[in-house]
Amino acid sequence: MPKETLYERAGITDVAEFYRTKFVSDEVLDNRYFKALDRFDIRFARTMWVYDNVRAGSCVLELGCGAGMLALLKRKGIVLTGVDLSSECALAARLNGYDATFAAELSRLPFPSASFDYVVSLDVLGHVEAEAKDAVLAEVKRVLRPGGVTMHGIECTDRTSRKGYDEMSAEELRTFIEIDGHVGLEEEQEQAARFRKFFSHVAWEPRYALCLSGEEFLKQAERYGLPFEDDFLDYLRGLSFKERRAFDMAMGYVFGKVSDLNLHLPKSGLYVLVKASDASLGAFYNEHRDRRNLFSDSSQDALSLASTTTVAEELCLDRNLEVEFDDGWFEPNMLPPIARWMGQQAAVKFRAANVSEIRLDLITHLPDLSTRPLGVELFLNGERLCAFSLWHYGWLELRIPVFENLSEPANGEFELELRTDRTWQPRPVAGETRDDRELSIAVCNIVVQ
């Protein structure tokens, strides 16, 4: 009789659906929406470790790709393939810029042998039950090309800090799994030993002994029981939206410096980075570091854009790396579609030979809209194009003709500015879900012609 899986013990029958609801994130964006400054965000720290360790132009397979956190690799000319248990996650990753994605079991990869230069995963092997991990690593070895490298960020455990799976009741197990879906947590040394069964060269480093996001600190304390100081946790709970982002940026900066300085951290029982191959390994950090394409060449690329864009051509500002969104905008997120919320005033700068029409979609969630409409104005290079009031909810599609006297760029560039007459805070109450941003409208699909 087959052994009951941990998922079955916890009453989880549809594993793919379980992970779909957890990992189709509204914060995963393709490489066109990534700003170079975000390399310091702790959310992208593991992505940057992979980014700096893969050769430009190589073929990379991501296991458990989710909605596509590694889409940033496309800036290095990577041929990027993803596989995920959930078909919806695989589709999201494809839309986020992956070259190909598949829904499949990680222990039965749908690829010929020796297909990839790198096989990578982030936060995946902790979700694979111990009995299945060897089969997954055997598949990783099979699809790697000779001399290929596999890299993984793996959630770990400290057996002295919590019960083992066999010691948990069905209810305790379900509660534990529902937090993050972990069914295969092992200690750091166990992870390394498992890789040595398959690869001649294995290197590993514990991480997150020092650096966690503010949200993760709270989760580890409140849901896993890690002993952080009470006053520190109270401080984190009281941070505003912008303060939380600043905290996460500082944590990511320190995380990156640990890599740059090749520091060895103490055991954390939280996370381990593993790098393995049958060939001799290069540097654990920054083996193929080349970040030039994280930064747009604003002068050369913009001039090229200005010289080739004509009245008949269309330029989508949302998804162009040479377009500059100022600090009036917040980070893009999926509403859907992918859009940027703004405060009371925001601008976007772009270059084009001329502009005859501007199109964009916008929406607001501002309360009491029917009794107090929201005033909106659009300006091009300081001249008002139009003004109107929003008095109902739902997406509004705007088409704004540009008068001939405004169609030529000023000093080689245009500035489109949006202004509203008020803002609101979506969730001002303190707690994990606090959102005290001052928001007015969300805008997407900004097209100039």
C-alpha positions as CSV (number, residue, x, y, z in Angstrom):
1,M,0.0,0.0,0.0
2,P,1.5,3.4,-1.0
3,K,2.7,5.6,1.8
4,E,0.3,8.5,2.5
5,T,1.9,11.8,1.4
6,L,2.2,14.8,3.7
7,Y,-0.2,16.6,1.4
8,E,-2.8,13.8,1.9
9,R,-2.3,13.8,5.6
10,A,-3.0,17.5,5.7
11,G,-6.1,17.1,3.6
12,I,-4.7,18.8,0.5
13,T,-5.9,16.9,-2.6
14,D,-5.2,19.4,-5.4
15,V,-1.5,20.3,-5.0
16,A,-1.3,22.3,-8.3
17,E,-4.2,24.4,-7.3
18,F,-2.8,24.9,-3.8
19,Y,0.4,26.3,-5.2
20,R,-1.4,28.4,-7.8
21,T,-3.2,30.3,-5.1
22,K,0.1,31.0,-3.3
23,F,2.5,31.8,-6.1
24,V,0.7,33.7,-8.9
25,S,1.8,37.0,-7.4
26,D,0.8,40.5,-8.3
27,E,4.4,41.6,-7.6
28,V,6.2,39.5,-10.2
29,L,6.9,41.6,-13.3
30,D,8.8,41.0,-16.5
31,N,12.2,42.6,-17.1
32,R,10.7,45.6,-18.8
33,Y,9.2,46.8,-15.5
34,F,12.4,46.3,-13.4
35,K,14.2,49.4,-12.3
36,A,17.9,49.1,-11.6
37,L,17.4,50.4,-8.1
38,D,15.3,47.3,-7.3
39,R,18.4,45.3,-7.3
40,F,18.7,46.4,-3.6
41,D,15.2,45.1,-2.7
42,I,15.5,42.0,-0.5
43,R,12.7,40.5,-2.6
44,F,15.0,40.4,-5.6
45,A,18.2,39.3,-3.6
46,R,18.1,35.7,-4.7
47,T,17.2,36.7,-8.3
48,M,20.3,38.8,-8.4
49,W,22.4,35.9,-7.0
50,V,21.3,33.9,-10.0
51,Y,21.6,36.8,-12.4
52,D,25.3,37.3,-11.4
53,N,26.1,33.6,-11.8
54,V,24.8,32.7,-15.3
55,R,26.6,33.4,-18.5
56,A,25.1,35.9,-20.9
57,G,23.4,34.1,-23.8
58,S,23.2,30.7,-22.0
59,C,20.1,28.4,-21.7
60,V,18.5,28.4,-18.3
61,L,15.7,26.2,-16.9
62,E,13.9,27.3,-13.8
63,L,12.1,24.7,-11.7
64,G,8.9,25.8,-10.1
65,C,8.9,29.1,-12.0
66,G,5.7,30.4,-10.4
67,A,4.7,33.6,-12.2
68,G,8.2,34.3,-13.4
69,M,10.5,35.8,-10.7
70,L,13.6,35.2,-12.9
71,A,12.3,37.1,-16.0
72,L,15.0,39.6,-15.3
73,L,17.5,37.2,-16.8
74,K,16.2,38.1,-20.2
75,R,18.3,41.3,-19.9
76,K,21.4,39.1,-20.2
77,G,20.1,37.5,-23.4
78,I,19.3,34.3,-21.6
79,V,17.1,31.7,-23.3
80,L,14.8,31.2,-20.4
81,T,12.5,28.1,-19.9
82,G,10.2,27.5,-16.9
83,V,8.4,24.5,-15.6
84,D,5.8,24.5,-12.8
85,L,3.2,22.1,-11.4
86,S,0.5,24.7,-12.0
87,S,-0.5,25.4,-15.6
88,E,-1.7,28.9,-14.5
89,C,1.7,29.7,-13.0
90,A,3.4,28.5,-16.2
91,L,1.1,30.8,-18.3
92,A,1.9,33.7,-16.0
93,A,5.6,33.2,-16.4
94,R,5.2,33.0,-20.2
95,L,3.4,36.3,-20.2
96,N,6.1,37.7,-18.0
97,G,8.7,37.1,-20.7
98,Y,9.9,33.5,-20.5
99,D,10.7,32.0,-23.8
100,A,8.9,28.8,-23.1
101,T,7.0,27.4,-20.1
102,F,5.5,24.0,-19.3
103,A,3.2,22.5,-16.6
104,A,4.8,19.2,-15.5
105,E,6.1,17.2,-12.5
106,L,9.6,18.2,-11.5
107,S,10.5,14.5,-11.3
108,R,9.5,14.0,-15.0
109,L,10.8,17.0,-16.9
110,P,9.6,17.2,-20.5
111,F,13.0,17.9,-22.0
112,P,15.7,15.9,-23.8
113,S,18.9,15.1,-21.9
114,A,21.7,17.7,-22.0
115,S,19.3,20.6,-22.9
116,F,20.4,23.4,-20.5
117,D,23.5,25.1,-19.3
118,Y,21.9,25.9,-16.0
119,V,19.0,24.5,-13.9
120,V,17.9,26.8,-11.1
121,S,15.2,27.1,-8.5
122,L,14.3,29.5,-5.8
123,D,12.1,28.4,-2.8
124,V,11.1,25.2,-4.5
125,L,12.9,22.2,-3.0
126,G,11.5,22.9,0.4
127,H,8.1,22.1,-1.2
128,V,9.2,18.7,-2.5
129,E,8.7,15.8,-0.1
130,A,12.0,14.1,1.0
131,E,11.1,10.9,-0.8
132,A,10.8,12.7,-4.1
133,K,13.8,15.0,-3.9
134,D,16.3,12.4,-5.3
135,A,14.1,11.9,-8.4
136,V,14.0,15.7,-8.9
137,L,17.8,16.0,-8.6
138,A,18.3,13.0,-11.0
139,E,16.2,14.8,-13.6
140,V,18.2,18.0,-13.0
141,K,21.4,16.0,-13.7
142,R,19.9,14.5,-16.8
143,V,18.8,17.7,-18.5
144,L,22.1,19.6,-17.7
145,R,24.7,19.8,-20.4
146,P,28.2,18.5,-19.7
147,G,29.8,20.9,-17.3
148,G,26.5,22.6,-16.6
149,V,25.7,24.1,-13.2
150,T,22.7,23.9,-11.0
151,M,21.8,26.6,-8.4
152,H,19.1,26.6,-5.8
153,G,17.8,28.8,-3.0
154,I,16.3,26.3,-0.5
155,E,14.2,26.9,2.6
156,C,15.7,25.0,5.6
157,T,14.8,24.1,9.1
158,D,16.5,23.7,12.5
159,R,15.1,20.5,14.0
160,T,15.6,21.8,17.5
161,S,13.2,24.7,16.9
162,R,10.1,22.8,15.8
163,K,8.4,19.4,15.7
164,G,9.2,17.0,12.8
165,Y,6.5,16.2,10.3
166,D,5.9,12.8,11.9
167,E,5.3,14.4,15.3
168,M,2.6,16.8,14.0
169,S,-1.1,16.0,14.2
170,A,-3.0,16.2,10.9
171,E,-4.3,19.7,12.0
172,E,-0.8,20.9,13.0
173,L,0.6,19.7,9.7
174,R,-2.2,21.4,7.7
175,T,-1.6,24.7,9.5
176,F,2.1,24.4,9.0
177,I,1.8,23.6,5.3
178,E,-0.8,26.3,4.6
179,I,1.6,29.0,5.8
180,D,4.1,28.4,3.0
181,G,3.5,25.0,1.6
182,H,6.6,23.4,3.0
183,V,6.6,19.6,3.0
184,G,10.3,18.9,2.5
185,L,12.3,21.1,4.9
186,E,15.7,19.7,5.8
187,E,18.7,21.1,7.7
188,E,21.4,22.9,5.8
189,Q,23.9,20.1,6.0
190,E,21.3,17.6,4.8
191,Q,20.7,19.7,1.7
192,A,24.4,19.7,0.8
193,A,24.7,16.0,1.4
194,R,21.8,15.3,-0.9
195,F,23.4,17.2,-3.8
196,R,26.7,15.3,-3.2
197,K,24.9,12.1,-4.1
198,F,24.5,13.4,-7.7
199,F,27.3,16.0,-8.3
200,S,31.0,15.8,-7.9
201,H,31.3,19.5,-6.8
202,V,29.0,21.1,-4.3
203,A,29.2,24.5,-2.6
204,W,26.7,26.0,-0.2
205,E,26.2,29.0,2.0
206,P,23.6,29.7,4.7
207,R,21.7,33.0,4.1
208,Y,19.1,35.1,5.9
209,A,20.9,34.9,9.2
210,L,20.9,38.7,9.1
211,C,18.6,39.9,6.3
212,L,14.9,39.4,6.0
213,S,12.1,41.6,4.6
214,G,10.0,43.3,7.2
215,E,7.1,41.1,6.3
216,E,9.2,38.0,6.6
217,F,10.5,39.0,10.0
218,L,6.9,39.3,11.2
219,K,5.8,36.0,9.6
220,Q,8.8,34.1,11.1
221,A,8.0,35.5,14.5
222,E,4.2,35.3,14.5
223,R,3.6,32.1,12.5
224,Y,6.8,30.1,13.0
225,G,7.6,31.3,16.5
226,L,11.2,32.5,15.9
227,P,12.4,34.6,18.9
228,F,12.9,38.1,17.7
229,E,12.8,41.0,20.2
230,D,9.3,42.3,20.9
231,D,10.2,46.0,20.5
232,F,11.7,45.3,17.1
233,L,8.6,43.5,16.0
234,D,6.5,46.4,17.3
235,Y,8.7,48.8,15.2
236,L,8.1,46.7,12.1
237,R,4.3,46.6,12.6
238,G,4.3,50.4,12.8
239,L,6.2,51.1,9.6
240,S,4.4,53.0,6.8
241,F,4.4,51.6,3.2
242,K,7.3,53.7,2.2
243,E,9.2,53.0,5.4
244,R,8.7,49.2,4.8
245,R,10.1,49.6,1.3
246,A,13.1,51.5,2.7
247,F,13.7,48.8,5.3
248,D,13.6,46.1,2.6
249,M,16.0,48.1,0.4
250,A,18.4,48.3,3.2
251,M,18.2,44.6,3.9
252,G,18.7,43.8,0.2
253,Y,21.8,46.1,0.1
254,V,23.3,44.2,3.1
255,F,22.4,40.9,1.5
256,G,24.3,42.0,-1.7
257,K,27.3,43.1,0.2
258,V,27.5,39.7,1.9
259,S,27.9,38.3,-1.6
260,D,30.3,41.0,-2.9
261,L,32.6,40.6,0.1
262,N,32.3,36.8,0.1
263,L,31.3,36.7,3.8
264,H,30.4,33.4,5.5
265,L,27.4,33.7,7.7
266,P,26.5,31.6,10.7
267,K,23.9,28.8,10.4
268,S,20.4,30.3,10.4
269,G,18.1,27.3,10.0
270,L,16.1,29.5,7.5
271,Y,17.7,29.3,4.0
272,V,20.7,28.0,2.1
273,L,22.1,28.7,-1.3
274,V,23.5,25.7,-3.2
275,K,25.6,25.5,-6.3
276,A,26.6,22.2,-7.8
277,S,28.2,20.7,-11.0
278,D,30.2,17.7,-12.2
279,A,32.8,20.2,-13.3
280,S,34.9,22.4,-11.0
281,L,32.9,25.3,-9.7
282,G,33.8,28.9,-10.2
283,A,33.2,31.6,-7.7
284,F,30.1,31.1,-5.5
285,Y,29.1,34.7,-6.0
286,N,29.3,36.9,-9.1
287,E,30.9,34.3,-11.3
288,H,29.5,35.9,-14.4
289,R,28.6,39.4,-13.1
290,D,27.7,41.8,-15.8
291,R,25.1,44.4,-14.8
292,R,25.4,46.7,-17.7
293,N,21.9,45.8,-19.0
294,L,20.4,46.6,-15.7
295,F,20.9,50.2,-16.6
296,S,19.5,51.8,-19.7
297,D,21.9,53.8,-21.8
298,S,19.6,56.9,-21.7
299,S,21.6,59.0,-24.1
300,Q,22.3,56.6,-26.9
301,D,19.1,54.6,-26.7
302,A,16.9,57.6,-26.4
303,L,18.5,59.4,-29.4
304,S,18.1,56.3,-31.4
305,L,14.5,56.1,-30.4
306,A,13.9,59.8,-31.3
307,S,15.5,59.3,-34.7
308,T,13.4,56.3,-35.7
309,T,10.0,57.1,-34.2
310,T,7.6,58.7,-36.7
311,V,4.0,59.9,-36.5
312,A,2.8,56.6,-37.9
313,E,4.6,54.5,-35.3
314,E,3.4,53.7,-31.8
315,L,5.4,53.7,-28.6
316,C,4.1,52.0,-25.5
317,L,5.6,54.0,-22.6
318,D,4.7,51.3,-19.9
319,R,7.0,48.7,-21.4
320,N,10.0,50.7,-22.7
321,L,13.2,50.7,-20.8
322,E,14.2,54.2,-22.0
323,V,11.1,55.9,-20.6
324,E,11.4,57.6,-17.2
325,F,8.6,57.5,-14.7
326,D,9.2,60.0,-11.9
327,D,8.7,59.6,-8.1
328,G,5.0,60.4,-8.4
329,W,4.4,56.8,-9.4
330,F,4.4,53.7,-7.2
331,E,5.9,50.4,-8.3
332,P,3.9,48.6,-11.1
333,N,1.5,45.9,-10.0
334,M,-1.1,43.7,-11.6
335,L,-4.7,44.9,-11.2
336,P,-5.0,43.3,-13.9
337,P,-3.6,44.5,-16.2
338,I,-0.1,45.6,-15.0
339,A,-0.6,49.3,-14.1
340,R,1.1,52.0,-12.0
341,W,-0.8,53.7,-9.2
342,M,0.1,57.4,-8.8
343,G,-0.2,60.0,-6.0
344,Q,-1.8,63.4,-6.7
345,Q,0.7,64.3,-9.4
346,A,3.0,62.2,-11.6
347,A,4.9,62.5,-14.9
348,V,6.6,60.3,-17.5
349,K,9.4,61.5,-19.8
350,F,10.0,60.0,-23.3
351,R,11.6,60.8,-26.6
352,A,9.9,60.7,-30.0
353,A,10.2,62.6,-33.3
354,N,6.7,64.0,-32.8
355,V,3.3,63.1,-31.2
356,S,-0.1,63.3,-32.7
357,E,-2.2,61.3,-30.3
358,I,-1.9,59.9,-26.7
359,R,-3.9,56.9,-25.6
360,L,-4.1,55.4,-22.0
361,D,-6.3,53.4,-19.7
362,L,-7.0,54.5,-16.2
363,I,-9.0,53.5,-13.1
364,T,-9.6,54.7,-9.6
365,H,-10.8,52.9,-6.4
366,L,-11.4,56.2,-4.6
367,P,-14.4,55.9,-2.3
368,D,-17.6,58.0,-2.7
369,L,-16.9,58.7,-6.3
370,S,-20.6,59.2,-7.2
371,T,-21.0,62.0,-4.7
372,R,-17.6,63.6,-5.1
373,P,-16.1,63.0,-8.6
374,L,-12.3,62.9,-9.0
375,G,-10.9,65.7,-11.1
376,V,-8.1,64.7,-13.5
377,E,-5.9,66.8,-15.8
378,L,-3.3,65.8,-18.4
379,F,-0.4,68.1,-19.5
380,L,2.1,67.7,-22.3
381,N,5.3,69.7,-21.8
382,G,3.4,72.0,-19.4
383,E,0.5,72.7,-21.7
384,R,-2.9,71.3,-20.6
385,L,-4.3,68.7,-23.1
386,C,-7.6,67.9,-21.3
387,A,-9.4,67.9,-18.0
388,F,-12.3,65.7,-16.9
389,S,-14.0,64.2,-13.8
390,L,-14.3,60.5,-12.9
391,W,-17.6,59.7,-11.4
392,H,-18.0,56.0,-11.9
393,Y,-15.7,52.9,-11.4
394,G,-14.2,50.7,-14.0
395,W,-11.5,51.2,-16.7
396,L,-11.6,54.3,-18.8
397,E,-10.0,54.4,-22.2
398,L,-8.7,57.8,-23.2
399,R,-7.7,58.9,-26.7
400,I,-6.3,62.5,-26.7
401,P,-5.4,64.3,-29.9
402,V,-2.3,66.5,-29.7
403,F,-2.5,69.9,-31.3
404,E,0.2,70.6,-33.9
405,N,1.8,73.3,-31.8
406,L,2.5,70.7,-29.1
407,S,3.5,67.8,-31.4
408,E,7.2,68.7,-31.6
409,P,9.5,67.8,-28.6
410,A,10.9,70.4,-26.3
411,N,14.7,70.0,-25.9
412,G,14.5,66.6,-27.6
413,E,12.0,65.1,-25.2
414,F,8.3,65.1,-24.1
415,E,6.9,65.1,-20.6
416,L,3.4,63.8,-20.0
417,E,2.1,64.9,-16.6
418,L,-1.1,63.8,-14.9
419,R,-2.7,65.6,-11.9
420,T,-5.7,64.8,-9.7
421,D,-7.5,66.9,-7.2
422,R,-7.2,64.4,-4.2
423,T,-6.0,61.1,-3.0
424,W,-6.9,58.4,-0.5
425,Q,-5.2,55.7,1.7
426,P,-6.3,52.2,0.8
427,R,-5.7,50.5,4.1
428,P,-4.4,52.9,6.7
429,V,-4.9,50.5,9.7
430,A,-1.6,49.3,11.2
431,G,-0.8,45.6,10.7
432,E,0.7,43.3,8.1
433,T,-1.8,44.6,5.4
434,R,-1.3,48.3,6.2
435,D,-1.1,50.4,3.1
436,D,-0.9,54.1,3.9
437,R,0.1,55.2,0.4
438,E,-1.7,58.3,-0.9
439,L,-3.3,57.1,-4.2
440,S,-5.5,58.6,-6.8
441,I,-5.6,56.7,-10.1
442,A,-3.9,53.7,-11.7
443,V,-2.7,54.1,-15.3
444,C,-1.5,51.6,-17.9
445,N,-1.2,51.1,-21.7
446,I,0.2,54.6,-22.3
447,V,0.7,54.7,-26.0
448,V,1.9,57.7,-28.0
449,Q,1.6,58.0,-31.8
